[in-house]
Amino acid sequence: MGSFACPHYDTAKDGCLRLKTDCVPGRRGCVLRGKSVFAFSAEERVREREKEKTKPSGRR
């Protein structure tokens, strides 16, 4: 198991400054794409994040 360091990572927003979106290591446009191996594909993790965003929060 490992970790990563990225000059484009915004810790305050947990986002990517380069892509101006959520940080999902290995996604298309990411500096780690093709240089690292992940347990789950970046595309699968992006889809999961998008699903979470569209879910109703349950608050009224």
C-alpha positions in Angstrom: 0.0 0.0 0.0 1.3 3.5 -0.7 0.4 7.1 -0.8 0.9 9.9 -3.3 2.0 13.5 -3.4 0.6 15.8 -6.0 1.4 19.5 -6.6 -2.2 20.0 -7.9 -3.9 18.6 -4.8 -5.9 21.2 -2.8 -6.2 19.9 0.7 -8.7 22.5 1.8 -11.2 21.4 -0.9 -10.0 17.8 -1.4 -9.9 18.6 -5.1 -7.7 18.9 -8.1 -6.4 22.4 -9.0 -5.3 21.2 -12.4 -8.7 19.6 -13.4 -10.8 21.9 -11.2 -12.9 19.0 -9.9 -12.8 16.2 -7.3 -9.4 14.5 -6.7 -9.6 11.0 -8.0 -6.1 9.7 -8.4 -5.5 8.2 -11.8 -8.5 9.8 -13.5 -8.2 11.1 -17.1 -6.0 14.2 -17.0 -4.4 13.2 -13.7 -0.5 13.3 -13.5 -0.7 9.8 -11.9 -2.5 8.2 -14.8 -0.5 5.4 -16.3 2.2 5.8 -13.6 0.4 4.0 -10.8 -1.7 0.9 -10.2 -5.0 1.2 -8.2 -7.2 -1.5 -6.7 -10.2 0.0 -8.4 -10.2 1.7 -11.7 -10.3 5.5 -11.7 -13.3 5.5 -14.0 -15.2 3.4 -11.5 -14.3 5.7 -8.6 -15.4 8.8 -10.7 -18.8 7.1 -11.4 -19.2 6.4 -7.7 -18.4 10.1 -6.8 -20.9 11.3 -9.4 -23.6 9.0 -8.0 -23.0 10.4 -4.5 -23.4 13.9 -5.7 -26.8 13.2 -7.3 -28.2 11.3 -4.3 -30.8 13.2 -2.3 -29.3 14.2 1.0 -32.4 13.0 3.0 -32.7 16.4 4.7 -35.8 18.4 4.5 
